Amino acid sequence: MDDMQKSQGYQLFLFINTTALSITIACIFLASTVALVTIKMSSDIASSVINGPQSHSIYLHLLKSANQSFISEDAIEEVAISDLAFKFATSITPEDPRTFLGRELPLFSFFDGKIHIAGKGTDYTTLPIESTNVPMDKLIKDKETIGNDDDNNDDEQEGTTSPKEKNVYIYHSHSYESYLPFIKEAQTADDAVSNDEKYNVISVGSKLQKDLHAEGIGVEHNRTNMTEALHSQGLQHNDAYTRARDFVSEALASNKNLTYIIDIHRDSQRKDVTTIDINGKSYARLFFVVGAESKNYEKNLKLAEDLNKAVEEKYPGLSRGVLKKDYSVGNGVYNQDLSDRAILLEVGGVDNNREELDNSTDAFADIFSEYYWKQKEVESQ
């Protein structure tokens, strides 16, 4: 009798526990269902799954289930459905650590640029760092520079003939971005600012202009001091792209021959990221940035892809890659909606010197001129 009571008690215990566990599982399932219905799905996660290779394999799996002889097993890659479900439900991509912390850590979204093409050493820890929001009073108070006053003379002084027709427009939304080797007593990346066009990114634009003129390509180079242009209208650093837009729009309206638009910047990353040795010469590395929110996004991206590929074929490692940036991490457009042949070009970082910058500019001019004339030939046919 005691054994029977024990058996019945044990069965009752199992029943209660099983029932409780079933109710718990049902509650968890219900809560998960509600969460999945109400959660705001990350468009990036959805897009990567829908447009990625997984979607192709899923489609083939479904097609094969309808007709076993239609698709061979070799044509279907393995698909982890649980992995896809996890990504959709949580907006987390395990292979991308940014998705674990991006919404929790302040300013972590700074690294949300999308690497479209990764060059040598490029990952989410080595992406370009834009100039910090430099206070206007710091920009106005210029630093003492170091260098030769004969640097970067105009084309006329160099004896280079300037083509009459201007087809390339070079400008600098952040003209005050400079390089530490040019600034006296500079120590941090934030010190690399100057309004002297001989020692900021305008000097890189001047060098590129001379190189392209030597290749028979006419260039209109905007040397506007953006510090003055902003300050005169009571604007701040973060208004630079808006202010630069005025100059680009005016140039395009006055010269219908301008077809290529290049906004030259410098990165705030340090020398180990922005410098490379190629055949015994030191170069300031390049990075192509494309505004993902521009109406001309696809065409501008193709231009960046083509130039990046050409650079890598002739100067392996010179390009750090192609980066796409949307509204979540910056301006998102970078005035690239004004032309379908527009790029933002990062030339070197805060530690690069004149020799490295010149080597890099010469290399880019070499690649760009080849691309330019090939396009001209194609368009003339």
Secondary structure, DSSP 8 states (H G I E B T S, - for coil): -HHHHHHHHHHHHHHHHHHHHHHHHHHHHHHHHHHHHHS---HHHHHHHHHSHHHHHHHHHHHHHH-TTTS-GGG-----HHHHHHHHHH---TT-THHHHTTTSTTGGGG--EEEEE-TT-STTS---------HHHHHS---B-S-TTTT--HHHHT----SS--EEEE-TTTTBB-GGGBTT--SGGG-B-S-TTSBHHHHHHHHHHHHHHTT--EEE----HHHHHHTTT--GGGHHHHHHHHHHHHHHH-TT--EEEEEE---S-HHHHEEEETTEEEE-EEEEEETTSTTHHHHHHHHHHHHHHHHHHSTTSEEEEEEE-GGGS-SSTTGGG-SSEEEEEE--TT--HHHHHHHHHHHHHHHHHHHHHHHHHHH-
